[in-house]
Amino acid sequence: MSNGVGKPITTFDVKARKGADKLVCLTAHSTPTARLIDEFCDIVLVGDSLGMVVHGLPSTVGVTLDMMLLHAKAVRRGLNRALMVVDLPFGSYESSRQTAFESAVRLMQETDCAAVKLEGGSAMAPTVRFLVSRGIPVMSHIGLTPQSINVFGGYKVQGRGAGGDSLLADARACEEAGAFAIVIKKVAEPVARRITGAVGIPTIGIGASPACDGQILVTEDILGLFREFRPKFAKRYRDFGSDMSEAIACFAKEVRDGDFPTEEHCFRE
């Protein structure tokens, strides 16, 4: 196992992986999924992507702290080894450092997560520092930040042109503020590679660069369970969505034809 002894992975273990073995990260939003991926992942993120892949929302903006708490509690029950990180959702941390602290405390106390993740670079660095100084480990997130999608005007690649220097400054600010790792999302590959080489904490890419210290994807994307759209950066390893549709269609046909249930599915006196 990644930390050598099979014990629960800590933020210190993650930081120690900088420039070493790649970090494997996936999202989870339920107990069954958490149990399935725990063996293979170093980090399991309870991401606000649950708003889209579980609740059918058009973006992550509508996700609430209560929603994150509900799903994080479920995921916690399914993990023994992987480091559990939970997203702070839109509106739960931006207004003040104290608000961010109160939201993070709720997540840690009620879900037993090991860390929180928040979006934003240099602008959020004071908040990261405030949380870390009060005992809350923070994973930062730069590049495309979905909670700010209305500002970006769409899910556009970040870091092209002069934007690369700004993202590098964001990454350095997050590191200096005490973040233990940085997610880099949908950023031009050379920029993500440059950032990874410039900071002393692990970078976790999603649509970024193979040079990143780890990679994360949404589990529903790699399994073909979320079919509304398919991001370029998400590799589909299975198409369970089609398999599920076929299974459900077979069930419906057998019920209508009177072929289910059969004797083997019934009880006798």
Summary of the structure (lengths in Angstrom):
residues: 269
radius of gyration: 20.1
end to end distance: 50.5
largest distance: 76.6
contacts: 901
relative contact order: 0.12
helix: 42%
strand: 15%
